């Protein structure tokens, strides 16, 4: 079993339980976390239809 949401979705996609094209997110903005090295905030959008 996957511990993270990313791992869970990876398992779902790998097993062919859903369509990757339908559910994959689109990262539309990334910003660095102030005061933290190699830390970023990613804004992800998913299609609603």
mmCIF file as Biopython writes it, N, C-alpha, C and O atoms, coordinates in Angstrom:
data_model
#
loop_
_atom_site.group_PDB
_atom_site.id
_atom_site.type_symbol
_atom_site.label_atom_id
_atom_site.label_alt_id
_atom_site.label_comp_id
_atom_site.label_asym_id
_atom_site.label_entity_id
_atom_site.label_seq_id
_atom_site.pdbx_PDB_ins_code
_atom_site.Cartn_x
_atom_site.Cartn_y
_atom_site.Cartn_z
_atom_site.occupancy
_atom_site.B_iso_or_equiv
_atom_site.auth_seq_id
_atom_site.auth_asym_id
_atom_site.pdbx_PDB_model_num
ATOM 1   N N  . UNK A ? 1  ? 0.848   -1.199 0.000   1.0 0.0 1  A 1 
ATOM 2   C CA . UNK A ? 1  ? 0.000   0.000  0.000   1.0 0.0 1  A 1 
ATOM 3   C C  . UNK A ? 1  ? 0.877   1.240  0.000   1.0 0.0 1  A 1 
ATOM 4   O O  . UNK A ? 1  ? 1.928   1.272  0.639   1.0 0.0 1  A 1 
ATOM 5   N N  . UNK A ? 2  ? 0.441   2.241  -0.711  1.0 0.0 2  A 1 
ATOM 6   C CA . UNK A ? 2  ? 1.206   3.486  -0.785  1.0 0.0 2  A 1 
ATOM 7   C C  . UNK A ? 2  ? 0.863   4.379  0.397   1.0 0.0 2  A 1 
ATOM 8   O O  . UNK A ? 2  ? -0.281  4.428  0.848   1.0 0.0 2  A 1 
ATOM 9   N N  . UNK A ? 3  ? 1.875   5.085  0.888   1.0 0.0 3  A 1 
ATOM 10  C CA . UNK A ? 3  ? 1.676   5.952  2.044   1.0 0.0 3  A 1 
ATOM 11  C C  . UNK A ? 3  ? 1.250   7.362  1.647   1.0 0.0 3  A 1 
ATOM 12  O O  . UNK A ? 3  ? 0.494   8.009  2.371   1.0 0.0 3  A 1 
ATOM 13  N N  . UNK A ? 4  ? 1.727   7.832  0.515   1.0 0.0 4  A 1 
ATOM 14  C CA . UNK A ? 4  ? 1.432   9.206  0.111   1.0 0.0 4  A 1 
ATOM 15  C C  . UNK A ? 4  ? 0.357   9.221  -0.965  1.0 0.0 4  A 1 
ATOM 16  O O  . UNK A ? 4  ? 0.088   8.207  -1.609  1.0 0.0 4  A 1 
ATOM 17  N N  . UNK A ? 5  ? -0.251  10.384 -1.150  1.0 0.0 5  A 1 
ATOM 18  C CA . UNK A ? 5  ? -1.263  10.497 -2.199  1.0 0.0 5  A 1 
ATOM 19  C C  . UNK A ? 5  ? -0.638  10.255 -3.570  1.0 0.0 5  A 1 
ATOM 20  O O  . UNK A ? 5  ? -1.268  9.667  -4.449  1.0 0.0 5  A 1 
ATOM 21  N N  . UNK A ? 6  ? 0.598   10.710 -3.749  1.0 0.0 6  A 1 
ATOM 22  C CA . UNK A ? 6  ? 1.286   10.481 -5.024  1.0 0.0 6  A 1 
ATOM 23  C C  . UNK A ? 6  ? 1.474   8.991  -5.255  1.0 0.0 6  A 1 
ATOM 24  O O  . UNK A ? 6  ? 1.227   8.489  -6.352  1.0 0.0 6  A 1 
ATOM 25  N N  . UNK A ? 7  ? 1.909   8.288  -4.225  1.0 0.0 7  A 1 
ATOM 26  C CA . UNK A ? 7  ? 2.094   6.847  -4.337  1.0 0.0 7  A 1 
ATOM 27  C C  . UNK A ? 7  ? 0.790   6.135  -4.622  1.0 0.0 7  A 1 
ATOM 28  O O  . UNK A ? 7  ? 0.750   5.189  -5.408  1.0 0.0 7  A 1 
ATOM 29  N N  . UNK A ? 8  ? -0.273  6.586  -3.986  1.0 0.0 8  A 1 
ATOM 30  C CA . UNK A ? 8  ? -1.582  5.977  -4.194  1.0 0.0 8  A 1 
ATOM 31  C C  . UNK A ? 8  ? -2.025  6.134  -5.641  1.0 0.0 8  A 1 
ATOM 32  O O  . UNK A ? 8  ? -2.476  5.172  -6.263  1.0 0.0 8  A 1 
ATOM 33  N N  . UNK A ? 9  ? -1.897  7.347  -6.179  1.0 0.0 9  A 1 
ATOM 34  C CA . UNK A ? 9  ? -2.293  7.575  -7.560  1.0 0.0 9  A 1 
ATOM 35  C C  . UNK A ? 9  ? -1.391  6.833  -8.526  1.0 0.0 9  A 1 
ATOM 36  O O  . UNK A ? 9  ? -1.851  6.354  -9.563  1.0 0.0 9  A 1 
ATOM 37  N N  . UNK A ? 10 ? -0.105  6.734  -8.196  1.0 0.0 10 A 1 
ATOM 38  C CA . UNK A ? 10 ? 0.806   5.979  -9.054  1.0 0.0 10 A 1 
ATOM 39  C C  . UNK A ? 10 ? 0.347   4.533  -9.147  1.0 0.0 10 A 1 
ATOM 40  O O  . UNK A ? 10 ? 0.359   3.938  -10.225 1.0 0.0 10 A 1 
ATOM 41  N N  . UNK A ? 11 ? -0.059  3.967  -8.011  1.0 0.0 11 A 1 
ATOM 42  C CA . UNK A ? 11 ? -0.552  2.592  -7.996  1.0 0.0 11 A 1 
ATOM 43  C C  . UNK A ? 11 ? -1.810  2.460  -8.846  1.0 0.0 11 A 1 
ATOM 44  O O  . UNK A ? 11 ? -1.948  1.512  -9.618  1.0 0.0 11 A 1 
ATOM 45  N N  . UNK A ? 12 ? -2.721  3.409  -8.700  1.0 0.0 12 A 1 
ATOM 46  C CA . UNK A ? 12 ? -3.962  3.375  -9.476  1.0 0.0 12 A 1 
ATOM 47  C C  . UNK A ? 12 ? -3.664  3.421  -10.971 1.0 0.0 12 A 1 
ATOM 48  O O  . UNK A ? 12 ? -4.222  2.649  -11.750 1.0 0.0 12 A 1 
ATOM 49  N N  . UNK A ? 13 ? -2.766  4.345  -11.366 1.0 0.0 13 A 1 
ATOM 50  C CA . UNK A ? 13 ? -2.438  4.455  -12.790 1.0 0.0 13 A 1 
ATOM 51  C C  . UNK A ? 13 ? -1.726  3.215  -13.307 1.0 0.0 13 A 1 
ATOM 52  O O  . UNK A ? 13 ? -2.023  2.733  -14.400 1.0 0.0 13 A 1 
ATOM 53  N N  . UNK A ? 14 ? -0.781  2.694  -12.517 1.0 0.0 14 A 1 
ATOM 54  C CA . UNK A ? 14 ? -0.017  1.529  -12.943 1.0 0.0 14 A 1 
ATOM 55  C C  . UNK A ? 14 ? -0.930  0.325  -13.130 1.0 0.0 14 A 1 
ATOM 56  O O  . UNK A ? 14 ? -0.739  -0.466 -14.053 1.0 0.0 14 A 1 
ATOM 57  N N  . UNK A ? 15 ? -1.925  0.185  -12.254 1.0 0.0 15 A 1 
ATOM 58  C CA . UNK A ? 15 ? -2.842  -0.943 -12.330 1.0 0.0 15 A 1 
ATOM 59  C C  . UNK A ? 15 ? -3.928  -0.741 -13.389 1.0 0.0 15 A 1 
ATOM 60  O O  . UNK A ? 15 ? -4.748  -1.629 -13.621 1.0 0.0 15 A 1 
ATOM 61  N N  . UNK A ? 16 ? -3.926  0.420  -14.023 1.0 0.0 16 A 1 
ATOM 62  C CA . UNK A ? 16 ? -4.897  0.661  -15.084 1.0 0.0 16 A 1 
ATOM 63  C C  . UNK A ? 16 ? -6.311  0.850  -14.585 1.0 0.0 16 A 1 
ATOM 64  O O  . UNK A ? 16 ? -7.269  0.583  -15.311 1.0 0.0 16 A 1 
ATOM 65  N N  . UNK A ? 17 ? -6.457  1.314  -13.334 1.0 0.0 17 A 1 
ATOM 66  C CA . UNK A ? 17 ? -7.798  1.448  -12.771 1.0 0.0 17 A 1 
ATOM 67  C C  . UNK A ? 17 ? -8.495  2.730  -13.214 1.0 0.0 17 A 1 
ATOM 68  O O  . UNK A ? 17 ? -9.714  2.855  -13.093 1.0 0.0 17 A 1 
ATOM 69  N N  . UNK A ? 18 ? -7.724  3.669  -13.722 1.0 0.0 18 A 1 
ATOM 70  C CA . UNK A ? 18 ? -8.324  4.907  -14.213 1.0 0.0 18 A 1 
ATOM 71  C C  . UNK A ? 18 ? -7.457  5.456  -15.336 1.0 0.0 18 A 1 
ATOM 72  O O  . UNK A ? 18 ? -6.364  4.950  -15.592 1.0 0.0 18 A 1 
ATOM 73  N N  . UNK A ? 19 ? -7.938  6.472  -15.989 1.0 0.0 19 A 1 
ATOM 74  C CA . UNK A ? 19 ? -7.211  7.059  -17.111 1.0 0.0 19 A 1 
ATOM 75  C C  . UNK A ? 19 ? -6.239  8.127  -16.626 1.0 0.0 19 A 1 
ATOM 76  O O  . UNK A ? 19 ? -6.649  9.113  -16.012 1.0 0.0 19 A 1 
ATOM 77  N N  . UNK A ? 20 ? -4.970  7.934  -16.898 1.0 0.0 20 A 1 
ATOM 78  C CA . UNK A ? 20 ? -3.965  8.919  -16.497 1.0 0.0 20 A 1 
ATOM 79  C C  . UNK A ? 20 ? -4.243  10.263 -17.156 1.0 0.0 20 A 1 
ATOM 80  O O  . UNK A ? 20 ? -4.117  11.306 -16.515 1.0 0.0 20 A 1 
ATOM 81  N N  . UNK A ? 21 ? -4.621  10.246 -18.428 1.0 0.0 21 A 1 
ATOM 82  C CA . UNK A ? 21 ? -4.866  11.498 -19.145 1.0 0.0 21 A 1 
ATOM 83  C C  . UNK A ? 21 ? -6.000  12.301 -18.518 1.0 0.0 21 A 1 
ATOM 84  O O  . UNK A ? 21 ? -5.987  13.532 -18.547 1.0 0.0 21 A 1 
ATOM 85  N N  . UNK A ? 22 ? -6.974  11.604 -17.953 1.0 0.0 22 A 1 
ATOM 86  C CA . UNK A ? 22 ? -8.110  12.314 -17.368 1.0 0.0 22 A 1 
ATOM 87  C C  . UNK A ? 22 ? -7.773  12.906 -16.004 1.0 0.0 22 A 1 
ATOM 88  O O  . UNK A ? 22 ? -8.217  14.008 -15.679 1.0 0.0 22 A 1 
ATOM 89  N N  . UNK A ? 23 ? -6.995  12.185 -15.209 1.0 0.0 23 A 1 
ATOM 90  C CA . UNK A ? 23 ? -6.815  12.590 -13.820 1.0 0.0 23 A 1 
ATOM 91  C C  . UNK A ? 23 ? -5.484  13.254 -13.492 1.0 0.0 23 A 1 
ATOM 92  O O  . UNK A ? 23 ? -5.313  13.780 -12.392 1.0 0.0 23 A 1 
ATOM 93  N N  . UNK A ? 24 ? -4.541  13.239 -14.423 1.0 0.0 24 A 1 
ATOM 94  C CA . UNK A ? 24 ? -3.260  13.863 -14.106 1.0 0.0 24 A 1 
ATOM 95  C C  . UNK A ? 24 ? -3.431  15.375 -13.977 1.0 0.0 24 A 1 
ATOM 96  O O  . UNK A ? 24 ? -4.192  15.986 -14.727 1.0 0.0 24 A 1 
ATOM 97  N N  . UNK A ? 25 ? -2.724  15.969 -13.032 1.0 0.0 25 A 1 
ATOM 98  C CA . UNK A ? 25 ? -2.827  17.408 -12.817 1.0 0.0 25 A 1 
ATOM 99  C C  . UNK A ? 25 ? -1.903  18.172 -13.734 1.0 0.0 25 A 1 
ATOM 100 O O  . UNK A ? 25 ? -0.952  17.616 -14.283 1.0 0.0 25 A 1 
ATOM 101 N N  . UNK A ? 26 ? -2.185  19.434 -13.893 1.0 0.0 26 A 1 
ATOM 102 C CA . UNK A ? 26 ? -1.297  20.318 -14.639 1.0 0.0 26 A 1 
ATOM 103 C C  . UNK A ? 26 ? -0.731  21.341 -13.671 1.0 0.0 26 A 1 
ATOM 104 O O  . UNK A ? 26 ? -1.473  22.107 -13.055 1.0 0.0 26 A 1 
ATOM 105 N N  . UNK A ? 27 ? 0.573   21.346 -13.542 1.0 0.0 27 A 1 
ATOM 106 C CA . UNK A ? 27 ? 1.219   22.318 -12.672 1.0 0.0 27 A 1 
ATOM 107 C C  . UNK A ? 27 ? 1.292   23.642 -13.427 1.0 0.0 27 A 1 
ATOM 108 O O  . UNK A ? 27 ? 1.943   23.730 -14.468 1.0 0.0 27 A 1 
ATOM 109 N N  . UNK A ? 28 ? 0.626   24.670 -12.907 1.0 0.0 28 A 1 
ATOM 110 C CA . UNK A ? 28 ? 0.582   25.929 -13.635 1.0 0.0 28 A 1 
ATOM 111 C C  . UNK A ? 28 ? 1.394   27.037 -12.980 1.0 0.0 28 A 1 
ATOM 112 O O  . UNK A ? 28 ? 1.538   28.111 -13.564 1.0 0.0 28 A 1 
ATOM 113 N N  . UNK A ? 29 ? 1.925   26.809 -11.791 1.0 0.0 29 A 1 
ATOM 114 C CA . UNK A ? 29 ? 2.771   27.826 -11.154 1.0 0.0 29 A 1 
ATOM 115 C C  . UNK A ? 29 ? 3.612   27.178 -10.071 1.0 0.0 29 A 1 
ATOM 116 O O  . UNK A ? 29 ? 3.121   26.345 -9.309  1.0 0.0 29 A 1 
ATOM 117 N N  . UNK A ? 30 ? 4.876   27.560 -10.005 1.0 0.0 30 A 1 
ATOM 118 C CA . UNK A ? 30 ? 5.773   27.075 -8.955  1.0 0.0 30 A 1 
ATOM 119 C C  . UNK A ? 30 ? 6.450   28.284 -8.336  1.0 0.0 30 A 1 
ATOM 120 O O  . UNK A ? 30 ? 6.960   29.149 -9.049  1.0 0.0 30 A 1 
ATOM 121 N N  . UNK A ? 31 ? 6.457   28.349 -7.006  1.0 0.0 31 A 1 
ATOM 122 C CA . UNK A ? 31 ? 7.186   29.430 -6.346  1.0 0.0 31 A 1 
ATOM 123 C C  . UNK A ? 31 ? 8.053   28.858 -5.240  1.0 0.0 31 A 1 
ATOM 124 O O  . UNK A ? 31 ? 7.688   27.884 -4.582  1.0 0.0 31 A 1 
ATOM 125 N N  . UNK A ? 32 ? 9.204   29.479 -5.048  1.0 0.0 32 A 1 
ATOM 126 C CA . UNK A ? 32 ? 10.144  29.016 -4.028  1.0 0.0 32 A 1 
ATOM 127 C C  . UNK A ? 32 ? 9.639   29.400 -2.645  1.0 0.0 32 A 1 
ATOM 128 O O  . UNK A ? 32 ? 9.016   30.446 -2.469  1.0 0.0 32 A 1 
ATOM 129 N N  . UNK A ? 33 ? 9.913   28.542 -1.662  1.0 0.0 33 A 1 
ATOM 130 C CA . UNK A ? 33 ? 9.575   28.841 -0.275  1.0 0.0 33 A 1 
ATOM 131 C C  . UNK A ? 33 ? 10.675  29.732 0.294   1.0 0.0 33 A 1 
ATOM 132 O O  . UNK A ? 33 ? 11.851  29.368 0.270   1.0 0.0 33 A 1 
ATOM 133 N N  . UNK A ? 34 ? 10.294  30.887 0.798   1.0 0.0 34 A 1 
ATOM 134 C CA . UNK A ? 34 ? 11.272  31.850 1.311   1.0 0.0 34 A 1 
ATOM 135 C C  . UNK A ? 34 ? 11.997  31.267 2.524   1.0 0.0 34 A 1 
ATOM 136 O O  . UNK A ? 34 ? 11.369  30.771 3.459   1.0 0.0 34 A 1 
ATOM 137 N N  . UNK A ? 35 ? 13.320  31.336 2.491   1.0 0.0 35 A 1 
ATOM 138 C CA . UNK A ? 35 ? 14.117  30.867 3.615   1.0 0.0 35 A 1 
ATOM 139 C C  . UNK A ? 35 ? 14.387  29.376 3.624   1.0 0.0 35 A 1 
ATOM 140 O O  . UNK A ? 35 ? 15.027  28.870 4.546   1.0 0.0 35 A 1 
ATOM 141 N N  . UNK A ? 36 ? 13.913  28.669 2.622   1.0 0.0 36 A 1 
ATOM 142 C CA . UNK A ? 36 ? 14.125  27.219 2.560   1.0 0.0 36 A 1 
ATOM 143 C C  . UNK A ? 36 ? 14.804  26.864 1.241   1.0 0.0 36 A 1 
ATOM 144 O O  . UNK A ? 36 ? 14.363  27.293 0.174   1.0 0.0 36 A 1 
ATOM 145 N N  . UNK A ? 37 ? 15.863  26.090 1.317   1.0 0.0 37 A 1 
ATOM 146 C CA . UNK A ? 37 ? 16.538  25.650 0.100   1.0 0.0 37 A 1 
ATOM 147 C C  . UNK A ? 37 ? 15.817  24.446 -0.493  1.0 0.0 37 A 1 
ATOM 148 O O  . UNK A ? 37 ? 15.420  23.529 0.226   1.0 0.0 37 A 1 
ATOM 149 N N  . UNK A ? 38 ? 15.655  24.459 -1.800  1.0 0.0 38 A 1 
ATOM 150 C CA . UNK A ? 38 ? 15.049  23.332 -2.513  1.0 0.0 38 A 1 
ATOM 151 C C  . UNK A ? 38 ? 13.644  22.999 -2.020  1.0 0.0 38 A 1 
ATOM 152 O O  . UNK A ? 38 ? 13.232  21.839 -2.040  1.0 0.0 38 A 1 
ATOM 153 N N  . UNK A ? 39 ? 12.907  24.024 -1.575  1.0 0.0 39 A 1 
ATOM 154 C CA . UNK A ? 39 ? 11.514  23.833 -1.176  1.0 0.0 39 A 1 
ATOM 155 C C  . UNK A ? 39 ? 10.651  24.729 -2.065  1.0 0.0 39 A 1 
ATOM 156 O O  . UNK A ? 39 ? 10.935  25.916 -2.227  1.0 0.0 39 A 1 
ATOM 157 N N  . UNK A ? 40 ? 9.612   24.156 -2.631  1.0 0.0 40 A 1 
ATOM 158 C CA . UNK A ? 40 ? 8.785   24.910 -3.568  1.0 0.0 40 A 1 
ATOM 159 C C  . UNK A ? 40 ? 7.310   24.627 -3.322  1.0 0.0 40 A 1 
ATOM 160 O O  . UNK A ? 40 ? 6.939   23.566 -2.821  1.0 0.0 40 A 1 
ATOM 161 N N  . UNK A ? 41 ? 6.484   25.592 -3.684  1.0 0.0 41 A 1 
ATOM 162 C CA . UNK A ? 41 ? 5.039   25.397 -3.658  1.0 0.0 41 A 1 
ATOM 163 C C  . UNK A ? 41 ? 4.594   25.242 -5.107  1.0 0.0 41 A 1 
ATOM 164 O O  . UNK A ? 41 ? 4.860   26.109 -5.939  1.0 0.0 41 A 1 
ATOM 165 N N  . UNK A ? 42 ? 3.926   24.151 -5.405  1.0 0.0 42 A 1 
ATOM 166 C CA . UNK A ? 42 ? 3.444   23.912 -6.763  1.0 0.0 42 A 1 
ATOM 167 C C  . UNK A ? 42 ? 1.921   24.005 -6.769  1.0 0.0 42 A 1 
ATOM 168 O O  . UNK A ? 42 ? 1.245   23.373 -5.957  1.0 0.0 42 A 1 
ATOM 169 N N  . UNK A ? 43 ? 1.400   24.791 -7.682  1.0 0.0 43 A 1 
ATOM 170 C CA . UNK A ? 43 ? -0.043  24.920 -7.842  1.0 0.0 43 A 1 
ATOM 171 C C  . UNK A ? 43 ? -0.474  23.966 -8.954  1.0 0.0 43 A 1 
ATOM 172 O O  . UNK A ? 43 ? 0.014   24.052 -10.082 1.0 0.0 43 A 1 
ATOM 173 N N  . UNK A ? 44 ? -1.380  23.067 -8.630  1.0 0.0 44 A 1 
ATOM 174 C CA . UNK A ? 44 ? -1.776  22.028 -9.576  1.0 0.0 44 A 1 
ATOM 175 C C  . UNK A ? 44 ? -3.272  22.135 -9.866  1.0 0.0 44 A 1 
ATOM 176 O O  . UNK A ? 44 ? -4.085  22.280 -8.953  1.0 0.0 44 A 1 
ATOM 177 N N  . UNK A ? 45 ? -3.617  22.061 -11.130 1.0 0.0 45 A 1 
ATOM 178 C CA . UNK A ? 45 ? -5.020  22.112 -11.537 1.0 0.0 45 A 1 
ATOM 179 C C  . UNK A ? 45 ? -5.421  20.777 -12.154 1.0 0.0 45 A 1 
ATOM 180 O O  . UNK A ? 45 ? -4.639  20.142 -12.861 1.0 0.0 45 A 1 
ATOM 181 N N  . UNK A ? 46 ? -6.648  20.367 -11.875 1.0 0.0 46 A 1 
ATOM 182 C CA . UNK A ? 46 ? -7.196  19.140 -12.448 1.0 0.0 46 A 1 
ATOM 183 C C  . UNK A ? 46 ? -8.429  19.497 -13.276 1.0 0.0 46 A 1 
ATOM 184 O O  . UNK A ? 46 ? -9.199  20.374 -12.885 1.0 0.0 46 A 1 
ATOM 185 N N  . UNK A ? 47 ? -8.623  18.837 -14.399 1.0 0.0 47 A 1 
ATOM 186 C CA . UNK A ? 47 ? -9.828  19.107 -15.194 1.0 0.0 47 A 1 
ATOM 187 C C  . UNK A ? 47 ? -11.074 18.685 -14.423 1.0 0.0 47 A 1 
ATOM 188 O O  . UNK A ? 47 ? -11.072 17.648 -13.760 1.0 0.0 47 A 1 
ATOM 189 N N  . UNK A ? 48 ? -12.130 19.475 -14.506 1.0 0.0 48 A 1 
ATOM 190 C CA . UNK A ? 48 ? -13.344 19.207 -13.735 1.0 0.0 48 A 1 
ATOM 191 C C  . UNK A ? 48 ? -14.419 18.478 -14.528 1.0 0.0 48 A 1 
ATOM 192 O O  . UNK A ? 48 ? -15.395 17.996 -13.955 1.0 0.0 48 A 1 
ATOM 193 N N  . UNK A ? 49 ? -14.247 18.397 -15.830 1.0 0.0 49 A 1 
ATOM 194 C CA . UNK A ? 49 ? -15.294 17.755 -16.631 1.0 0.0 49 A 1 
ATOM 195 C C  . UNK A ? 49 ? -15.133 16.255 -16.690 1.0 0.0 49 A 1 
ATOM 196 O O  . UNK A ? 49 ? -15.936 15.573 -17.326 1.0 0.0 49 A 1 
#
